[in-house]
Amino acid sequence: MKIEEAILYCLASQNRGMRTEQIAEMINRNHLHIRKDGKPVTSNQVYAVVCRYPSMFVKAEGRIMLMI
C-alpha cells in the first residue's frame, strides 16, 4: 500500500487525530507500507506526505486528522 493510503488507514481506524510518531509506529508495526530501502517509515516521512496532500489531511494542535 502507498504511504498516503497507510496514513489514511491509520487515521480512519483510530477515528481520532494522531501525532506523526504514532502514525509511523502503527504503519511499521502492522507492515502497512514497506519502503524501497527496507527501512522503517519515519515520522518525518509521514509529515512530508501529510504536507503533500492538504486536501486529505489537516494539521491542528500537533495532530494529524482526516479532512473528511
SVG drawing of the C-alpha trace seen along z (x, -y; Angstrom):
<svg xmlns="http://www.w3.org/2000/svg" viewBox="-16 -24 34 30">
<polyline fill="none" stroke="black" stroke-width="0.4" points="0.0,0.0 1.2,-3.5 2.2,-5.5 -0.6,-8.0 -3.1,-5.1 -1.4,-3.7 -1.7,-7.1 -5.4,-7.3 -6.0,-3.8 -4.3,-4.6 -6.4,-7.7 -9.6,-6.1 -9.2,-3.0 -8.3,-5.1 -11.1,-7.6 -9.1,-10.4 -6.2,-12.7 -2.7,-11.2 0.8,-12.5 3.2,-11.7 5.2,-9.5 2.1,-7.4 1.2,-7.1 4.7,-5.9 4.7,-3.4 1.4,-2.0 2.4,-1.7 5.6,0.1 4.0,2.4 1.3,3.5 3.6,3.5 1.2,1.3 3.9,-0.3 7.4,1.0 10.0,-1.5 12.1,-0.6 15.2,-0.6 13.6,1.7 14.0,-0.8 11.0,-1.7 8.8,-4.7 9.8,-7.8 7.7,-10.5 9.4,-13.0 8.3,-10.9 4.7,-10.9 4.8,-14.7 6.1,-15.2 3.3,-13.1 0.7,-15.0 2.1,-18.3 1.9,-17.0 -1.8,-16.1 -3.6,-19.1 -6.9,-18.0 -6.8,-14.8 -5.1,-15.7 -5.2,-18.6 -2.6,-19.5 -4.0,-21.0 -2.8,-21.2 0.1,-18.9 -2.0,-16.2 -2.9,-14.9 -6.5,-14.4 -8.6,-13.5 -10.1,-16.3 -13.4,-14.5"/>
</svg>
